[in-house]
Amino acid sequence: MSLISNRRVLRTEIPPEEMHLREGQIDHLRSVLEPIQYGQRVDGAFIYGPPGGGKTHAAQMLVRRLKQAADHVRTTHIDCWNHNTHSAIVTQLLEGLGGVAAPSNAAGYALMDQLRDNLESPYVVILDEADQIEDDRTLYELHECPRVSVICIANDYGEFFDPLDMRVESRLNAYQPIEFPKYNNDQLETILEGRIRNGVRPGAVPDSVVATIVDVSHNDARKAIDNLRKALDRADARGRDVVTEAIVREVAPETERELVEKTFSKLTRRQRVLYEILVEDGGRLSIGEVYEQFRERYDAGDGDMPTQRTAKRQLKKLSHYDIIGWAGENSARRYWAATDELYPDATAE
């Protein structure tokens, strides 16, 4: 008999009952969005925090509830890692309106004009991974749309605002900042215990093993749930009645690698170039040293060459997903590749 009684419970999606661990953040975001259902326009919110902290789930849940309370409100969710250019984002916004086809090869300004012409009701837009957006103009123009309210989601508040054009920053400063810090150990244990109670055979995961899963998951709920599921599957495959701490520590590196590979598959061309530079050098480089090599390698094509500040921002973004590492402050900061196992995949394209 399998140790897992309900595999759906062991998926990484966060069910609503776990959101009570983010009650303060949920209440804050609810207060931001509530006026929209009464016909008022709100500037928006900026949700930030490390991966695996429930940012996206919370935003999607509250936007869904807003839609249920006021069905005239239109909503959409855009993954800006997959859609990071001005045209790509506005095209997604048009598709989110339903029945509005974006003309192929249209200029960005034409797409924005079409969006404005088709906005007949409030439009709540979630820009997930908003720090991937390449053109500040996108944020500025969306802010200027009278019916659009934006929820930006990113990893770090300061890193997001630091490279923005001052005109854009002044607009976005009105957005309500809502931090989703890492789950603490007690919170992560609560999440795991709920999943175990609803999806695992009684007694299969001892309390000491739950503590071990928390320890190896670095306060990331997605990693913790993946580690739990993998450990159960591994114990099942070996005919064990219970999961052991040794099995958890065995599967944890596999979980880490799979998450890194999943993120790596979404990297932009400039991010891959930065990663390749760090792998090939094999040492610890300053931002100036990285950027000098970046300028030599990166073909900007029809676009502009990214600035050193942008390259620094991209490196910090990659560090949130364990692709690169860094240490030190200001001029003493150095960057390195956290793993070189992804390098052959990067150069195969």
Secondary structure, DSSP 8 states (H G I E B T S, - for coil): --SBS-GGGGSSS--GGGGGGGHHHHHHHHHHHGGGGGT----EEEEE--TTSSHHHHHHHHHHHHHHH-TT-EEEEEETTTS-SHHHHHHHHHHHHSS----TT--HHHHHHHHHHH--S-EEEEEETGGG-S-HHHHHHHHH-TTEEEEEEES-HHHHHTTS-HHHHHHHTTSEEEE-----HHHHHHHHHHHHHHHB-TTSS-HHHHHHHHHHTTT-HHHHHHHHHHHHHHHHHTT-SS--HHHHHHHHHHHHHHHHHHHHTT--HHHHHHHHHHHHH-S-B-HHHHHHHHHHH---TTS----HHHHHHHHHHHHHTTSEEEE-SGGG-EEEES-STTHHHHH--
